[in-house]
Amino acid sequence: MSEKRELNIRLPYLELIADGTKTVEVRVGYPRMRAIRAGQELTFVSGARRVPTRVVRVSEYESFEAMLDHEDPRSIGGDLGENRDELLAVIRSIYPPEKERLGVLAIEIERQAGANAEPAPRQP
């Protein structure tokens, strides 16, 4: 059985996952990200909100441009995906060129059945 993981994400993107709009999460090729596999459970976390998902596939690209040539931009950024240049600028504001050179991962996800954004468990 694959390891369950939690990934921090900015709240607007967590909300897009929760409402089913965002089905592809973009990350760069850090070793921990490269370990993510299809079938694995990922819970996206922003502050006190959490959305549990399951990985459908992980695709690797050499650049953000190459990724956008193959992935649906709306599945990455919702309405932001309507404008490729704006989406690219936002992604690059999160990941500078030295991070992009690590490789680009497109992680397709599906929400777990009945999953909506839920509060994080309280820490004692």
N, C-alpha and C positions, 0 to 999 in steps of 0.2 A: 504494500500500500504506500502511496506517495505521501510525502510530508505535507502537512498543512502549513501555509505561510500567510503572513500579514504584510501588506504593502501600504505605505503611506501614500496618499494622493491628495491633491488640492480639492477642496470642497466642490467647486463647480463641476469638476470631472467625476467626482463620486456621485453627484446627483444625476449626471448623464448615465452612469452605469446603473444606478437604482431605477431610473425610468426606462431602461432598455435601449436608449439611444446609442450609447457608447458600448461597443462590443469588441473593440480592439484597443488595448493599452500599449503605449509605446515606452520602451525602456532602452537603455544602452547596455552594451555587453559586459557589465560587471560579472565576475565569476558567480556571485549568488543569483543573478538574473539568468545566467546561462544554464543554471541547474533546474530551472522551471520546465516542467514537462506536461504534455497533454494528459488530462485526467486528474491533475493535481488540483487541490482546493486552495484558492487564494481568497483571502478576505481583505478588501480594500478598506482603509481606515482614514478618516479625516476628523480630527478632534474626537468628539464623542460618538460620531456616526460610523457605522460599519456596514459593508455590503458583502455577503459571502457569494463567491462565484466558483466556477470550475473551468479549468483551462481546456479549450477545444484544440488549439494548435499553437505552436510557436514557430514563427518564420524569421529568418535572419537576413538582413540586407546590409550592404556596405555603406549606405548613406540614407539620410532622411528622404532625399529626392527619389532614390531607388524604391524606398518603401512606399512613397506616395504614388509611384508609377504602378504599383501592384495592389495596394490596399484601398478600400473605399474611404475617402477622407471624412465623410459624415460619420462613419462608424468609429472614427478616432476622436473627432472634435465636435460632433453635433452640427449646429448651424455654422460654426466656425469653419467646418469642412467645405462649405460652399465656395470659399476663396482659398485656393491652394497656397498662394503666397502668404496670406495672413496666417494660415495654419502652420506653415513652415516657419514663419517668424516666431510664433508662439512656442513651437517645439524647440527652436534654437535659443529662445530666451531661458528655457529650462535647462537645456543641455548644450553647453558651448562646444566649439569645434574639437577640442581635445577629447571630450567625452564621446562625440559622434564617431571619432576614429576607432573607438573600442568595438564598433559594430552596432547595428540598430536591430532591436528585437520588436516584432509585432506579435503581441500575445492576444490571441482571440479568446474571449471569455464568454460564458453564459451564466446568468444569475442562477443561483440555486433555487429550486422550486419554492415558491412562496416568499422569496427573499426580497425585502425592501430595505432601505437604509434603516438601521436600528441603532439604538444607543450602545456605546461600548460598555462592557461590564465595569462596575465601580471597583476601584482599587481600595483595599482596606487601609 
